[in-house]
Every structure is written in C-alpha cells, then in structure tokens.
Amino acid sequence: MDQTKPQDAAPAGGANAAPASGWRWGPFTLRVPFLHLKFVPSQFIQGVVVASGTSLIMAPVMIGYFGLSFEESLALLLLVNTVLCASFLLFGEPFAPGMLTPAFPLVLTFIVSGYPEGAVRFQVMTALSLSLAAIALLFSLSGLSRRLMSALPVALKAGIIFGAAISALDRVFVKDISLFQNHPISATTALLVALLFTFSAPMQALRAKHKWLDSLSSLGLLPGFVAAAVVGALVGEIQFEMRWGLFLPPVAETLAKVSPLSIGWPPLSMYLEVLPLAFVAYVILFGDFVTGSEMIRSAQPARQDDPIDTNFERSQIAVALRNAVSAVIAPLFPYQGILWTGVHAVIIQTWRGGRQKMVDLHSGIGSYYGFGLPLIYLCWPWISLIKPIMAIALMLTLALTAFACIMVAAPLVKKPLEMVCALVIGYMLAMFDVWTALAAAVFLLIFINGNLPSRRKTADSAEHSSEHRQEQPSQVAAAGD
C-alpha cells in the first residue's frame, strides 16, 4: 500500500487545502485513527449517544421476530456495527454508513410473512445480503452504473430523494405514530430541539454571535436526544432501570444461531425468491448515494480546503465486500446501506462550518463511528440509559433524514412540471412497490416531462445535461478515469 501525501498546491479558495492522508490499496484508502484521522469530540459524543441508541431499536425486532434473547440481540448488533464501522476505516468512502431504512419494513414483512421463525429467517437475510452484494459488484464492474448515473434525468434524481423523505415521514408520523401517542411531550421536544439546532436559519445567525451556542449546535442530534431523556423523565413518559457492570456478549451462542457457517447456507431457490427484493434494495442504495453525494456537493464550496472524491463504482465495490462479510458473521440485512442520511446531514453541517469545527470530513465521520470500535455496546449502564429512549433516537434520525432530503432535492428541480413529476415519483417510490413506481417514473419522464433520448441534443436537454454534470462532477468524470 502507498501512503498518499497532501498535494503541494492547494485548491482555489483554501490556503491550507490538502486531502486527508491515508494508505492507498486498489481504489480504496485505508485511514488509521489518530494517524490519518483526527479526533472530533462533538461527533464522537453524538455517535456514542445516537448511534448506539438507534441501533438498539433492532433488539426488540430480533427478539420478537427472530427468536433471539435480549443479550443475543445485543451481541448481533455489536458484530454488525463493528463490521459497519470498521468498513469506513478500511475503504475510506466519504459517507456515514448505515441502514437501508426505506427497505427495512419491506424486508421485515417479506421475511415474517413468508418464512417460519428460526434459522431459516437468518438464511433469508444471508441470501438478501449476498444477492445485493452480487448486484452491486456486477453493476460496478460492468460499468452499467456509470451509464445510469450519467443518464439520470434531474426529475428522477430529485424524485428518488423526495421518495426517501416521504418514506421517512410516513414511518415517523403514520406507521409509527404510536411513539408520539405514548411519548407526546418527550418525542415532540426531541424533534423541535433537533430541528432548531441542526437546520434553523435564525439559530445559524445566533451561532455567529454566541460561541457557547455555536458549540452546542455543533453537537447536532445530541441536544434533542438529551432533551427527550430529561423531559421524558420529568413528565413520567420515560423510566430508567439501571444495570451496572460490563456486558459480556454471547458471541459464540449468537453465531451458532445466525451464521450460515453454523445454520447452513441458503438454498439456490431462496436466492431466486429474494432477488426482486434485492433489486429494490439496490434502487434504494443508488438513491442514498445520490443523496449523500448531493449533500457533499452542496457544502463543498465552503470547504475547498478539503476536496471530497465521490465515485459510485468504487462505493458499490466497498458496499459489496462489506455486505459479503456481514452476511457470514452478522446477517442483519437492514444494515446493508451506503448512507445514514440523518447522521450524514449532521456531520456535513458541522464540516461546512470550517476547519475549526472539523479538520476534514473523514475525521468527522470516523469520530462519529468511534473509529471502528463500537465498544459502548459492552457497557451495561449505557445500555440501561439508552434502552428506554431508543425509539426516540430512531424517530429523530428518520425526521432529520426527511428534512435533509427535501432540502437537497428541492433546488435540483428548475421547472414546475419537473417538480410535479419529481414529487409524484417520490410518492410512488415511498408508497408503492418499486416496479410500479419505476413504471410510473418512465411514463412521467418520457410522456409528460419529455425526457426522450432523441431529444437529448436539443438546447433544453443540453441545458439539463450541463446542470447534471455540474451537480455530479465526480461521478460523471469517473467514466474517463
């Protein structure tokens, strides 16, 4: 491996501009904590609180639908999060990795309604993980994803991002509305505080005048999370039952119940059964990459000292390799995503504030993910504190995901007709099966918006093509690399 070195010449706009160092291996860059990655306290604190709290929401799912005990569920979460966090260090992709959140309810319904409880349900998740890895690897190595990225109409790209927002809002305010009904004060407090400290324009103005407020706002999700815990305890909506000591996860017992090395590999027929759902997950994966790239692109002018390289082909290979490993030791399919949108939005907001807030984007992401070692899952006191408010952590993540996606998607669309098409496509993706949504998108884009291949050379199409190249410079340029 060759260690990359800072460029001699700084990009325009940054006197101290230099890409984060690391060891190159193939198309990837390995970064070692404290050597190539700096410690960012605000992001580390958020990661300890929010990431562990949100992950624990999967424990009841593992207990209720997959037959694991609470301790075995924690062990599985420790394994899958270790793979997820360590993959950022190993591959160096500039995204906060996370769950395929929109795919989660689809996957859960598919598995629970079609397969009996026990080992077979973990075999299904292994088959889903390996199928998605194979699809991503095939599209990357064949170059098909490059053509898809360069040919993507603006209305479709915005529609995919709108779809993620609508799906997140539907989960928070419709399907999981019981959270607000059971915790009306604490949940509302968490949401309002998180939105104010993360996205509020008046708050941004006050941050420039008050250093203490600026430091507090840089914590992103954390103020809302803490506010929910304090208010919930005061009004009696949340009760804490403390347990002390170290948690020793039953890793061996858990692997015996979940790993294909113990329970057997999925039969070929199972791979065929899950293939359509794996394609659905790939569409979501593609949308998440677009969303994450757009967030970076929108903030890049403020951080010309830290140029970020995004490349969908490279990211797909990284996700495929990570998911293949996870399929063997921790087949928890919802964790197969490329992006945790809410967390990525918070990190990008801090990164946008300059080097004094975050020296570089990779250091911010690495700090949030505990530099690849989620040791917090070994601490019973912390588990006891997080357990009562883990549902609120997930709600906050989904709500900020929706808000961030709308902020990213809206500026992409320049014409009223394109906006209508994008909104309808987003609604279809969120509320209908993906094939129905894609069929509707093709109809809208071709017969309503007029995105015909034969018209690509017209002045109007050339304008959109130029806009798209400006919006996705690294992805389009990747074809010539």
ChimeraX attribute file (.defattr): number of C-alpha atoms within 10 A of each C-alpha:
attribute: neighborCount
match mode: 1-to-1
recipient: residues
	/A:1	10
	/A:2	11
	/A:3	12
	/A:4	14
	/A:5	12
	/A:6	13
	/A:7	12
	/A:8	9
	/A:9	11
	/A:10	17
	/A:11	16
	/A:12	10
	/A:13	12
	/A:14	15
	/A:15	11
	/A:16	15
	/A:17	19
	/A:18	19
	/A:19	21
	/A:20	22
	/A:21	19
	/A:22	22
	/A:23	18
	/A:24	17
	/A:25	13
	/A:26	10
	/A:27	13
	/A:28	18
	/A:29	22
	/A:30	22
	/A:31	24
	/A:32	17
	/A:33	16
	/A:34	11
	/A:35	9
	/A:36	15
	/A:37	23
	/A:38	20
	/A:39	19
	/A:40	18
	/A:41	15
	/A:42	22
	/A:43	27
	/A:44	21
	/A:45	17
	/A:46	25
	/A:47	25
	/A:48	20
	/A:49	21
	/A:50	25
	/A:51	25
	/A:52	25
	/A:53	25
	/A:54	21
	/A:55	22
	/A:56	25
	/A:57	19
	/A:58	19
	/A:59	21
	/A:60	14
	/A:61	14
	/A:62	19
	/A:63	15
	/A:64	12
	/A:65	15
	/A:66	21
	/A:67	16
	/A:68	20
	/A:69	15
	/A:70	14
	/A:71	17
	/A:72	22
	/A:73	24
	/A:74	26
	/A:75	25
	/A:76	26
	/A:77	24
	/A:78	24
	/A:79	22
	/A:80	24
	/A:81	25
	/A:82	20
	/A:83	21
	/A:84	27
	/A:85	22
	/A:86	20
	/A:87	20
	/A:88	25
	/A:89	24
	/A:90	19
	/A:91	23
	/A:92	22
	/A:93	25
	/A:94	23
	/A:95	28
	/A:96	28
	/A:97	23
	/A:98	22
	/A:99	20
	/A:100	23
	/A:101	23
	/A:102	23
	/A:103	22
	/A:104	15
	/A:105	13
	/A:106	15
	/A:107	20
	/A:108	17
	/A:109	10
	/A:110	14
	/A:111	20
	/A:112	13
	/A:113	8
	/A:114	11
	/A:115	13
	/A:116	12
	/A:117	14
	/A:118	15
	/A:119	19
	/A:120	20
	/A:121	22
	/A:122	27
	/A:123	23
	/A:124	26
	/A:125	23
	/A:126	29
	/A:127	29
	/A:128	32
	/A:129	28
	/A:130	24
	/A:131	26
	/A:132	28
	/A:133	25
	/A:134	19
	/A:135	17
	/A:136	27
	/A:137	21
	/A:138	17
	/A:139	19
	/A:140	19
	/A:141	14
	/A:142	11
	/A:143	13
	/A:144	12
	/A:145	19
	/A:146	21
	/A:147	12
	/A:148	12
	/A:149	17
	/A:150	18
	/A:151	14
	/A:152	14
	/A:153	18
	/A:154	22
	/A:155	27
	/A:156	24
	/A:157	23
	/A:158	29
	/A:159	30
	/A:160	28
	/A:161	32
	/A:162	31
	/A:163	29
	/A:164	28
	/A:165	27
	/A:166	25
	/A:167	23
	/A:168	25
	/A:169	21
	/A:170	18
	/A:171	18
	/A:172	22
	/A:173	14
	/A:174	10
	/A:175	11
	/A:176	14
	/A:177	15
	/A:178	12
	/A:179	16
	/A:180	16
	/A:181	10
	/A:182	12
	/A:183	20
	/A:184	14
	/A:185	16
	/A:186	28
	/A:187	27
	/A:188	16
	/A:189	20
	/A:190	25
	/A:191	22
	/A:192	13
	/A:193	21
	/A:194	26
	/A:195	17
	/A:196	17
	/A:197	25
	/A:198	23
	/A:199	19
	/A:200	13
	/A:201	11
	/A:202	10
	/A:203	15
	/A:204	16
	/A:205	11
	/A:206	13
	/A:207	18
	/A:208	10
	/A:209	10
	/A:210	10
	/A:211	11
	/A:212	9
	/A:213	15
	/A:214	18
	/A:215	13
	/A:216	14
	/A:217	24
	/A:218	24
	/A:219	23
	/A:220	27
	/A:221	29
	/A:222	25
	/A:223	19
	/A:224	27
	/A:225	26
	/A:226	18
	/A:227	19
	/A:228	26
	/A:229	23
	/A:230	15
	/A:231	17
	/A:232	22
	/A:233	14
	/A:234	12
	/A:235	12
	/A:236	12
	/A:237	18
	/A:238	17
	/A:239	15
	/A:240	13
	/A:241	9
	/A:242	11
	/A:243	14
	/A:244	11
	/A:245	10
	/A:246	13
	/A:247	17
	/A:248	13
	/A:249	19
	/A:250	14
	/A:251	17
	/A:252	10
	/A:253	11
	/A:254	21
	/A:255	21
	/A:256	14
	/A:257	18
	/A:258	28
	/A:259	21
	/A:260	22
	/A:261	12
	/A:262	13
	/A:263	16
	/A:264	13
	/A:265	17
	/A:266	18
	/A:267	11
	/A:268	9
	/A:269	9
	/A:270	16
	/A:271	18
	/A:272	14
	/A:273	13
	/A:274	20
	/A:275	16
	/A:276	15
	/A:277	20
	/A:278	25
	/A:279	18
	/A:280	18
	/A:281	29
	/A:282	22
	/A:283	17
	/A:284	24
	/A:285	24
	/A:286	21
	/A:287	23
	/A:288	23
	/A:289	23
	/A:290	22
	/A:291	26
	/A:292	24
	/A:293	23
	/A:294	19
	/A:295	22
	/A:296	24
	/A:297	21
	/A:298	13
	/A:299	15
	/A:300	17
	/A:301	14
	/A:302	15
	/A:303	21
	/A:304	21
	/A:305	22
	/A:306	24
	/A:307	20
	/A:308	20
	/A:309	14
	/A:310	22
	/A:311	22
	/A:312	23
	/A:313	23
	/A:314	19
	/A:315	22
	/A:316	27
	/A:317	22
	/A:318	23
	/A:319	23
	/A:320	25
	/A:321	18
	/A:322	21
	/A:323	30
	/A:324	21
	/A:325	16
	/A:326	25
	/A:327	27
	/A:328	19
	/A:329	22
	/A:330	28
	/A:331	30
	/A:332	25
	/A:333	27
	/A:334	22
	/A:335	25
	/A:336	29
	/A:337	24
	/A:338	26
	/A:339	24
	/A:340	22
	/A:341	29
	/A:342	24
	/A:343	28
	/A:344	25
	/A:345	26
	/A:346	25
	/A:347	26
	/A:348	23
	/A:349	20
	/A:350	22
	/A:351	27
	/A:352	21
	/A:353	14
	/A:354	16
	/A:355	15
	/A:356	9
	/A:357	18
	/A:358	24
	/A:359	19
	/A:360	24
	/A:361	27
	/A:362	28
	/A:363	24
	/A:364	28
	/A:365	32
	/A:366	29
	/A:367	25
	/A:368	28
	/A:369	28
	/A:370	23
	/A:371	24
	/A:372	21
	/A:373	15
	/A:374	22
	/A:375	13
	/A:376	19
	/A:377	25
	/A:378	17
	/A:379	15
	/A:380	17
	/A:381	17
	/A:382	20
	/A:383	21
	/A:384	15
	/A:385	18
	/A:386	22
	/A:387	18
	/A:388	19
	/A:389	26
	/A:390	24
	/A:391	19
	/A:392	28
	/A:393	27
	/A:394	20
	/A:395	24
	/A:396	27
	/A:397	23
	/A:398	26
	/A:399	22
	/A:400	26
	/A:401	26
	/A:402	24
	/A:403	19
	/A:404	24
	/A:405	28
	/A:406	18
	/A:407	16
	/A:408	19
	/A:409	25
	/A:410	16
	/A:411	10
	/A:412	20
	/A:413	20
	/A:414	12
	/A:415	9
	/A:416	9
	/A:417	14
	/A:418	23
	/A:419	22
	/A:420	16
	/A:421	23
	/A:422	29
	/A:423	23
	/A:424	19
	/A:425	28
	/A:426	26
	/A:427	20
	/A:428	24
	/A:429	28
	/A:430	22
	/A:431	14
	/A:432	11
	/A:433	13
	/A:434	19
	/A:435	14
	/A:436	12
	/A:437	19
	/A:438	17
	/A:439	12
	/A:440	16
	/A:441	23
	/A:442	15
	/A:443	15
	/A:444	22
	/A:445	20
	/A:446	12
	/A:447	11
	/A:448	13
	/A:449	16
	/A:450	14
	/A:451	18
	/A:452	11
	/A:453	10
	/A:454	8
	/A:455	12
	/A:456	16
	/A:457	11
	/A:458	9
	/A:459	10
	/A:460	11
	/A:461	18
	/A:462	13
	/A:463	13
	/A:464	16
	/A:465	19
	/A:466	11
	/A:467	14
	/A:468	20
	/A:469	15
	/A:470	12
	/A:471	17
	/A:472	18
	/A:473	17
	/A:474	18
	/A:475	21
	/A:476	20
	/A:477	13
	/A:478	15
	/A:479	13
	/A:480	6
	/A:481	6
